[in-house]
Amino acid sequence: MSKPSKILVVDDDDVVRLSYQRSLKAANCNVEVETAPNGKDALKAMGEKPFDIVLLDLRMPGMDGMTVLKSIRRDWPASGVIIITGYPTIEGAKEAMRLGACDYLAKPVSPAEIVNAATTAIAQKTWALRRCPADREPHSATNDSSDEASKLAS
């Protein structure tokens, strides 16, 4: 059995965090989901154990999502970040993608959209690992997340 993908949900709204967490776990996939109520706690959690995927709200008290995104991309570049915001703008989307987010979603987001975004990010990460010739043969990966991606998609 492959290692589960680690997902961190960061949002200041308790209901949103719990909803995303339940949606991902209910998708019957091989994931571990943790939550953080703000940017500071998110970065602390990342320092304790890196996450494969981060679902990140933009507008939060204290440290905003763009600041958190910059820190994640600098310190944990292998982590995929999906921005989810209730205040979407074209400028915000452009900035998030320029800073390295792998997706940008506008709230409200359905459970299916959360699962689909996570599935896509896991698949992208898996293929990026498979293309990396650094220390392994092409098309081999130590953590075969493609199984997780297919389980999330079903």
Secondary structure, 3 states (H helix, E strand, C coil): CCCCEEEEEECCCHHHHHHHHHHHHHCCCCEEEEEECCHHHHHHHHHHCCCCEEEEECCCCCCCHHHHHHHHHHHCCCCEEEEEECCCCHHHHHHHHHCCCCEEEECCCCHHHHHHHHHHHHHHHHHHHHHCCCCCCCCCCCCCCHHHHHHHHC
